[in-house]
Amino acid sequence: MSEINQMDTFLSFEDMTKKLVNEIMYHVKTCDLNIGKISFIGHSLGCILIRSAIQRSELVNFSKTFLTFLSLSVPHIGIM
């Protein structure tokens, strides 16, 4: 469960995406995990950050393990 952006929700999307990607990479490396499948569950702004993060070059090596992306209450196409 990501915690890196909980206190910094007023940063830019780019900065929050970088922090999320770094948190994922840190978790995978420090836990010495053999990744089989990765699923993402997000709510609101978190889903926008997930969508941005999964497109980053740092996570390309894991893209074949992506299984599920569940998004809840997200303005995927924007808001009025």
Kinemage of the C-alpha trace (Angstrom):
@kinemage 1
@onewidth
@group {chain A} dominant
@subgroup {mainchain}
@vectorlist {calphas} color= white
{ca met a 1} P 0.000 0.000 0.000
{ca ser a 2} L 1.579 3.217 -1.153
{ca glu a 3} L 2.134 5.923 1.440
{ca ile a 4} L 4.650 8.182 -0.288
{ca asn a 5} L 2.205 10.844 -1.525
{ca gln a 6} L -0.257 10.940 1.363
{ca met a 7} L 1.117 14.174 2.810
{ca asp a 8} L 2.127 15.841 -0.473
{ca thr a 9} L -1.047 15.879 -2.573
{ca phe a 10} L -0.389 19.432 -3.738
{ca leu a 11} L 2.792 18.528 -5.625
{ca ser a 12} L 2.745 18.307 -9.416
{ca phe a 13} L 1.520 15.097 -11.066
{ca glu a 14} L 5.029 14.579 -12.395
{ca asp a 15} L 6.589 14.785 -8.926
{ca met a 16} L 3.979 12.521 -7.363
{ca thr a 17} L 4.393 10.007 -10.210
{ca lys a 18} L 8.168 9.948 -9.698
{ca lys a 19} L 7.679 9.369 -5.994
{ca leu a 20} L 5.229 6.517 -6.646
{ca val a 21} L 7.547 4.829 -9.150
{ca asn a 22} L 10.477 5.172 -6.740
{ca glu a 23} L 8.392 3.683 -3.940
{ca ile a 24} L 7.427 0.695 -6.103
{ca met a 25} L 11.025 0.131 -7.188
{ca tyr a 26} L 12.286 0.464 -3.608
{ca his a 27} L 9.721 -2.051 -2.356
{ca val a 28} L 10.581 -4.599 -5.055
{ca lys a 29} L 14.336 -4.258 -4.438
{ca thr a 30} L 14.337 -4.228 -0.624
{ca cys a 31} L 11.915 -7.123 -0.289
{ca asp a 32} L 13.875 -9.130 -2.870
{ca leu a 33} L 10.615 -10.180 -4.475
{ca asn a 34} L 10.203 -12.549 -7.377
{ca ile a 35} L 7.391 -10.703 -9.144
{ca gly a 36} L 4.708 -12.939 -10.605
{ca lys a 37} L 1.771 -10.593 -10.990
{ca ile a 38} L 1.190 -6.958 -10.086
{ca ser a 39} L -2.251 -5.481 -9.547
{ca phe a 40} L -3.113 -1.863 -8.864
{ca ile a 41} L -6.126 -0.634 -6.930
{ca gly a 42} L -6.611 3.087 -6.684
{ca his a 43} L -9.061 5.768 -5.696
{ca ser a 44} L -9.447 9.254 -7.099
{ca leu a 45} L -6.103 11.002 -7.635
{ca gly a 46} L -4.265 7.761 -6.882
{ca cys a 47} L -5.599 6.215 -10.092
{ca ile a 48} L -4.340 9.097 -12.174
{ca leu a 49} L -0.917 8.590 -10.617
{ca ile a 50} L -1.054 4.833 -11.271
{ca arg a 51} L -1.910 5.445 -14.922
{ca ser a 52} L 1.026 7.801 -15.169
{ca ala a 53} L 3.407 5.472 -13.304
{ca ile a 54} L 2.729 2.334 -15.359
{ca gln a 55} L 3.820 4.190 -18.480
{ca arg a 56} L 7.229 5.125 -17.044
{ca ser a 57} L 10.357 3.506 -18.425
{ca glu a 58} L 11.409 2.386 -14.933
{ca leu a 59} L 8.449 -0.012 -14.781
{ca val a 60} L 8.696 -1.352 -18.349
{ca asn a 61} L 10.435 -4.508 -17.111
{ca phe a 62} L 7.381 -5.299 -15.003
{ca ser a 63} L 4.721 -4.549 -17.641
{ca lys a 64} L 4.279 -8.228 -18.524
{ca thr a 65} L 3.356 -8.918 -14.909
{ca phe a 66} L 0.593 -6.287 -14.739
{ca leu a 67} L -2.655 -8.124 -14.061
{ca thr a 68} L -5.387 -5.810 -12.783
{ca phe a 69} L -6.029 -2.096 -12.614
{ca leu a 70} L -9.098 -1.328 -10.518
{ca ser a 71} L -10.009 2.343 -10.398
{ca leu a 72} L -12.640 3.792 -8.097
{ca ser a 73} L -14.171 7.277 -8.307
{ca val a 74} L -11.722 8.611 -10.876
{ca pro a 75} L -12.266 11.407 -13.412
{ca his a 76} L -10.488 9.487 -16.234
{ca ile a 77} L -11.781 11.867 -18.889
{ca gly a 78} L -11.570 14.999 -16.779
{ca ile a 79} L -14.145 17.080 -14.934
{ca met a 80} L -16.320 20.006 -15.909
